[in-house]
Amino acid sequence: MEPPGQQPTHTLPPNPKLTLRLYTSHLLSTWNSRVFEFGAVLFLASIYPDTLLPMSIYALVRSGAAILFAQAIGAWIDTGDRLVVVRVSIVAQRVAVAGSCAVFAVLARGGMGGGVRGGLFAVAVGLACVEKLGAVMNLVAVERDWVVVITEGDEESRRELNAKMRRVDLLCKLLGPLAISTIAAASIEVAIWATLGMNLAAVGIEYLFIEQVYEMVPRLQRERSVPADEDGILASDVSPPRRSASDILPISFLSFYFRHPAFLPSFALSLLYLTVLSFSGQMITYLVSVGYTSLHVGLARTVSTLFELSATWVAPRLMSRIGTVRAGIWSLSWQMVWLTVALSWFFDVPGLGESTSLSVTGLVVSVAMSRVGLWGFDLCAQSIVQDEVGPEYRGTFSTVETSFQNLFEMFSYITTVVFSRPEDFRWPAVISIGAVYMAGALYAAFVRKRRGHLFHAPPSACLCVKSEERLGASGR
């Protein structure tokens, strides 16, 4: 990682034909994943209108599968043929979504016994786990491995590629749920078939384009080995664990993750998933409970996404000017400041009623502003991991990181289970902000260790200190 102000050595950036195919494949994968993820919630809410239990079981088991099988996926990403890995991830996602849509269509029609209904629900949960694992495999393989190989030796191109792919993620996060919810408002059955149609229409293009990217970059086709020095230790000074794709998150891989130099920024990023302040289901439910209409929620979410998108332009420029490590602490500081403002608004006017509207609106604005820092730090942490994790362990490291992200996301749902009343939402909010401050502390420790200090002293202050030292010396 270059010091601030030092320009990296450049090679030729990826050509437009290559990046167009890479972005298109990534867009189709992310779009279908977001549409299905949100659509499944709508479908289950329609099939089981009187209880949240099936939806909760569905979400928890799906996240649990991502945690349980994270290392096995990572091991295969690191050791398997790159093209085969991504192709399998594409097919797994598309087959799982197609099967899920068929199950949801049958459940939506009703007219079956409780045993059959329960069995079909179990099949839907199993297919959701397959889809989640395929999505994780695709995301980690492409974002944490392919992007690094494609832009090898060109730091600026890699930052730009990271930012554009994150832009695609955020646009799909906004527009995918909006599209499927609009269709579902007219008919749940039509929405199920629309999800199936989009899924099947994308698979051929996605499959073909990712193969073309692979053929255009000879470096992706190289055989991978595990280079080690004479002592059998990787360049990161962390002993590599014994590799087995059949292992399920063994202690050796956790030890490797915790001891790795990139652990602190990676874990700090994972901690940020322990939040209810994200314009997702929990916060939206709260906003509706205190009087926000669907229109207000939609506008708030759109504005928040625009701020998030702005981070994909701001962060790469900030990293170029002051370095990736410093850009990360600036981004986290921005998020912490705005969430502190959010908390002060939230506690300024306690209780529910007319007076709450001002405090809740302050909360919404502050949370939206904080998202710039969140996604800026996301790009910084991703860049650090790409830089510092060796190519033979990128998949394993990143899937362990993903498992912690899913774990903390599950904890965020537990907070709203414990504090389920709207008037108690402030406590999950406090826990969320506490997690951000903990992430800030961990990353500050990383910055301190890496740079020897957190912030530069102002030049005038340095001059004053030097002048005082000279005066003191002359006096002696």
Secondary structure, DSSP 8 states (H G I E B T S, - for coil): ---TT----------HHHHHHHHHHHHHHHHHHHHHHHHHHHHHHHHSTT-SHHHHHHHHHHHHHHHHTHHHHHHHHHHS-HHHHHHHHHHHHHHHHHHHHHHHHHHHH----HHHHHHHHHHHHHHHHHHHHHHHHHHHIIIIIIHHHHTTT-HHHHHHHHHHHHHHHHHHHHHHHHHHHHHHHH-HHHHHHHHHHHHHHHHHHHHHHHHHHHHH-GGGGS-------TTS--TTS-------TT--S-HHHHHHHHHSTTHHHHHHHHHTTS-S-SSSHHHHHHHHHTT--HHHHHHHHHHHHHHHHHHHHHHHHHHHHH-HHHHHHHHHHHHHHHHHHHHHHHHHS-SSSTTHHHHHHHHHHHHHHHHHHHHHHHHHHHHHHHHHS-GGGHHHHHHHHHHHHHHHHHHHHHHHHHT-SGGGTHHHHHHHHHHHHHHHHHHHHHHHHHHS-SS---HHHHHHHHHHHHHHHHH-
